[in-house]
Amino acid sequence: MDTRKKKKYMEGLTRRMGFDNVHYVEPQGLSGGLCLWWNNKVNLVVNKSSPNFVDVAVQLEGSNFIWQSIFVYGCPNQKNRRDFWNQLHDISSPSIPCIFVGDFNSIASQDDKWGGADFSFSQARDMHNFIEFRELMDLECKGPYFTWFNKQFGRVAILERLDRALASIEWKEAFPKAYVLNEALIESDHSPLVLCLDGFQTPKKQFSFKFEAKWMLHSECQAVTSSAWNQQIIGSPMFSIMKKLKFCRIVLSK
């Protein structure tokens, strides 16, 4: 939850709502602070936080499964948007099941926008590259599709899907029925999101790829890897490199 309320008020609200714990990030100027509440039934440790995210490790009661949850408030300032995406890359670990939840202040495709100026791919490039780079899954949403409304009507009305949950493949395997419920807009210009886990399944053991030096002696090794590496990729240089490495891994695993 993003809020501009003072810390003491948020701590009092914690007790009134029946939560046991709270983590609060002070607001900076007009950028609303962040507040995270949880009960003792959830084993939660805050790893790091900033005005744009709260990074936590989560373990449900009675489970040995631990995952990383990153609660997001995307930078509303276009000038600092790239720094925000770099932060998400830096704090998330590909080796740990993870999920990103919240207001990304960014759309992922033309379908995520209605009204206003014509859609440009530049509006979605960073979000698109982040999803592809980390191989994330956009969780199914139920309820109203658009999560933000500029509270204008007629020709000046704009609706966008700025809020969502993005999960790694490993996280989705643990919660295969998970979905996001987009609640109705009431006072805020954003819809509240409810992440519904709906059951837990023990994740399958993941295959760990390792390059075998003996493959280099095979007559087709160079041709196979060159073919995979020379695939045309659209995106940032780092995104391109990661996709090429993925292609090489796939062809060498066959």
C-alpha positions as CSV (number, residue, x, y, z in Angstrom):
1,M,0.0,0.0,0.0
2,D,1.4,3.5,-0.8
3,T,0.5,6.2,1.6
4,R,1.4,9.7,2.7
5,K,0.2,9.2,6.3
6,K,2.6,9.7,9.2
7,K,4.3,6.6,10.8
8,K,2.5,6.9,14.2
9,Y,-0.9,6.9,12.4
10,M,0.1,3.8,10.4
11,E,1.2,2.0,13.5
12,G,-2.1,2.7,15.2
13,L,-3.9,1.6,12.0
14,T,-2.0,-1.7,12.3
15,R,-3.5,-2.4,15.6
16,R,-7.0,-1.4,14.6
17,M,-6.9,-3.6,11.5
18,G,-5.7,-6.6,13.6
19,F,-2.2,-7.0,12.1
20,D,0.8,-8.0,14.2
21,N,3.6,-6.3,12.3
22,V,4.2,-3.3,10.0
23,H,7.0,-2.1,7.9
24,Y,6.9,1.6,6.9
25,V,8.8,3.6,4.3
26,E,8.6,7.4,4.8
27,P,7.3,9.5,1.9
28,Q,9.7,11.7,-0.1
29,G,8.0,14.9,-1.1
30,L,4.9,14.2,-3.1
31,S,5.9,10.5,-3.6
32,G,3.7,8.6,-1.2
33,G,5.4,6.3,1.3
34,L,4.9,2.5,1.4
35,C,3.4,0.4,4.2
36,L,3.3,-3.4,4.5
37,W,1.3,-5.2,7.1
38,W,1.4,-8.9,8.0
39,N,0.4,-11.4,10.8
40,N,2.5,-13.8,12.7
41,K,1.1,-16.7,10.8
42,V,3.3,-15.6,7.9
43,N,7.1,-15.8,8.5
44,L,8.2,-12.7,6.8
45,V,11.6,-10.9,6.8
46,V,12.1,-7.5,5.1
47,N,15.3,-7.7,3.1
48,K,15.4,-4.2,1.7
49,S,13.1,-1.3,1.0
50,S,13.1,2.0,-0.8
51,P,10.4,4.6,-1.9
52,N,9.7,2.3,-4.9
53,F,9.7,-1.2,-3.4
54,V,9.6,-3.4,-0.3
55,D,11.6,-6.7,-0.8
56,V,10.7,-9.5,1.6
57,A,11.3,-13.2,2.1
58,V,8.1,-15.1,2.8
59,Q,7.3,-18.5,4.3
60,L,3.8,-19.6,5.1
61,E,2.9,-21.4,8.4
62,G,3.5,-25.1,8.1
63,S,5.5,-24.9,4.8
64,N,9.2,-25.2,4.1
65,F,8.8,-23.3,0.8
66,I,10.4,-19.8,0.9
67,W,10.0,-17.2,-1.9
68,Q,10.8,-13.6,-2.6
69,S,8.0,-11.1,-2.7
70,I,8.7,-7.6,-4.1
71,F,5.9,-5.1,-3.5
72,V,6.2,-2.4,-6.1
73,Y,5.4,1.3,-6.5
74,G,6.7,2.3,-9.9
75,C,8.4,5.6,-10.3
76,P,5.7,8.1,-11.7
77,N,8.5,10.3,-13.1
78,Q,9.4,9.2,-16.6
79,K,12.9,10.7,-16.1
80,N,13.7,8.3,-13.3
81,R,11.8,5.3,-14.7
82,R,15.0,3.5,-16.0
83,D,16.6,3.6,-12.5
84,F,13.4,2.0,-11.1
85,W,13.7,-1.0,-13.5
86,N,17.4,-1.3,-12.8
87,Q,16.6,-1.5,-9.1
88,L,14.1,-4.4,-9.7
89,H,16.8,-6.2,-11.7
90,D,19.3,-5.8,-8.9
91,I,17.2,-6.9,-6.0
92,S,15.6,-9.9,-7.5
93,S,17.4,-13.2,-7.7
94,P,16.8,-15.6,-10.6
95,S,17.7,-18.6,-8.3
96,I,14.8,-17.9,-5.9
97,P,11.0,-18.2,-6.7
98,C,9.7,-14.7,-6.7
99,I,6.7,-12.5,-7.4
100,F,6.4,-8.8,-8.1
101,V,3.1,-7.2,-7.0
102,G,1.8,-3.7,-7.1
103,D,1.6,-0.4,-9.1
104,F,4.3,-0.5,-11.8
105,N,3.2,2.9,-13.3
106,S,3.7,1.3,-16.7
107,I,1.8,-0.7,-19.2
108,A,2.9,-3.9,-21.0
109,S,1.0,-3.7,-24.3
110,Q,-1.6,-1.7,-26.3
111,D,-4.3,-3.7,-24.6
112,D,-3.4,-2.1,-21.3
113,K,-4.5,1.4,-22.4
114,W,-7.9,2.9,-23.3
115,G,-8.3,6.6,-24.3
116,G,-5.8,9.4,-24.3
117,A,-2.8,9.7,-26.7
118,D,-2.2,6.9,-29.2
119,F,-0.2,4.0,-27.9
120,S,3.6,3.9,-28.5
121,F,5.7,0.8,-27.9
122,S,8.2,3.1,-26.1
123,Q,5.6,3.3,-23.3
124,A,5.8,-0.5,-22.8
125,R,9.4,-1.2,-23.7
126,D,10.9,-1.3,-20.2
127,M,8.1,-3.4,-18.8
128,H,8.2,-5.8,-21.8
129,N,11.9,-6.2,-21.6
130,F,11.8,-6.8,-17.8
131,I,9.1,-9.6,-18.2
132,E,11.1,-11.2,-21.0
133,F,14.5,-10.9,-19.4
134,R,13.3,-12.5,-16.1
135,E,10.9,-15.0,-17.8
136,L,8.0,-13.8,-15.7
137,M,4.3,-14.8,-16.0
138,D,1.6,-12.1,-15.8
139,L,-0.9,-13.7,-13.4
140,E,-4.5,-14.0,-14.5
141,C,-6.6,-11.2,-13.2
142,K,-10.3,-11.3,-12.3
143,G,-12.6,-8.3,-12.0
144,P,-12.2,-5.0,-13.8
145,Y,-9.3,-5.3,-16.3
146,F,-8.1,-1.6,-16.0
147,T,-6.7,-0.7,-12.6
148,W,-6.2,3.1,-13.0
149,F,-8.7,5.8,-14.0
150,N,-7.9,9.5,-14.4
151,K,-11.3,10.3,-13.0
152,Q,-12.3,12.2,-16.1
153,F,-15.2,11.4,-18.4
154,G,-16.1,11.6,-22.1
155,R,-13.3,12.2,-24.6
156,V,-10.7,13.0,-21.9
157,A,-11.2,9.7,-19.9
158,I,-8.2,7.4,-19.7
159,L,-8.1,3.9,-18.4
160,E,-4.9,1.9,-17.9
161,R,-3.7,-1.4,-16.4
162,L,-0.8,-0.2,-14.2
163,D,-1.2,-2.7,-11.4
164,R,-0.5,-6.4,-11.7
165,A,1.4,-9.4,-10.3
166,L,4.4,-10.9,-12.2
167,A,5.6,-14.3,-11.1
168,S,8.6,-16.5,-11.9
169,I,7.9,-19.9,-13.3
170,E,9.1,-21.6,-10.1
171,W,6.7,-19.5,-8.0
172,K,3.8,-20.3,-10.4
173,E,4.5,-24.0,-10.2
174,A,4.2,-23.8,-6.4
175,F,0.9,-21.9,-6.7
176,P,-0.6,-23.1,-10.0
177,K,-4.1,-21.7,-9.2
178,A,-3.0,-18.3,-8.1
179,Y,-4.7,-15.2,-9.6
180,V,-5.1,-11.5,-8.9
181,L,-8.5,-10.0,-8.0
182,N,-8.9,-6.4,-9.1
183,E,-11.3,-4.8,-6.8
184,A,-13.6,-1.9,-7.8
185,L,-12.3,1.7,-7.7
186,I,-13.8,3.6,-4.7
187,E,-11.8,6.6,-3.5
188,S,-8.4,6.0,-5.0
189,D,-7.6,6.3,-8.7
190,H,-6.2,2.8,-8.5
191,S,-8.0,-0.5,-7.9
192,P,-6.9,-2.5,-4.8
193,L,-5.3,-5.8,-5.8
194,V,-5.9,-9.1,-3.9
195,L,-3.4,-11.9,-4.6
196,C,-5.2,-15.2,-4.2
197,L,-2.8,-18.1,-3.7
198,D,-5.6,-20.8,-3.7
199,G,-3.5,-23.8,-2.6
200,F,0.2,-24.8,-2.5
201,Q,2.0,-27.6,-4.4
202,T,5.5,-28.7,-3.7
203,P,7.6,-27.4,-6.6
204,K,9.3,-29.9,-8.8
205,K,13.1,-30.2,-8.7
206,Q,14.6,-27.8,-11.3
207,F,17.0,-29.1,-13.9
208,S,20.4,-27.2,-13.6
209,F,22.1,-26.7,-16.9
210,K,25.9,-27.1,-17.0
211,F,28.1,-26.8,-20.0
212,E,30.2,-29.9,-20.6
213,A,33.7,-29.3,-21.9
214,K,33.6,-32.5,-23.9
215,W,30.9,-31.0,-26.1
216,M,33.6,-28.8,-27.7
217,L,35.1,-31.9,-29.3
218,H,31.9,-32.7,-31.1
219,S,32.0,-31.8,-34.8
220,E,28.6,-30.0,-34.7
221,C,29.2,-28.0,-31.5
222,Q,30.3,-24.8,-33.1
223,A,27.7,-24.8,-35.8
224,V,24.9,-25.4,-33.3
225,T,26.0,-22.7,-30.9
226,S,26.6,-20.2,-33.7
227,S,23.1,-20.7,-35.1
228,A,21.6,-20.1,-31.7
229,W,23.8,-17.1,-30.9
230,N,23.1,-15.4,-34.3
231,Q,19.3,-15.3,-33.7
232,Q,17.9,-11.7,-34.2
233,I,16.7,-10.3,-30.9
234,I,14.8,-7.1,-30.4
235,G,15.5,-5.3,-27.2
236,S,18.2,-3.8,-25.0
237,P,21.8,-5.1,-25.3
238,M,21.5,-7.0,-21.9
239,F,18.2,-8.4,-22.9
240,S,19.6,-9.6,-26.2
241,I,22.6,-11.3,-24.5
242,M,20.3,-13.2,-22.0
243,K,18.0,-14.4,-24.8
244,K,21.0,-15.6,-26.9
245,L,22.4,-17.5,-23.8
246,K,19.0,-19.0,-23.3
247,F,18.9,-20.2,-27.0
248,C,22.3,-21.7,-26.6
249,R,21.2,-23.6,-23.5
250,I,18.2,-25.0,-25.2
251,V,20.0,-26.3,-28.3
252,L,22.8,-27.8,-26.2
253,S,20.4,-29.5,-23.9
254,K,18.8,-31.5,-26.7
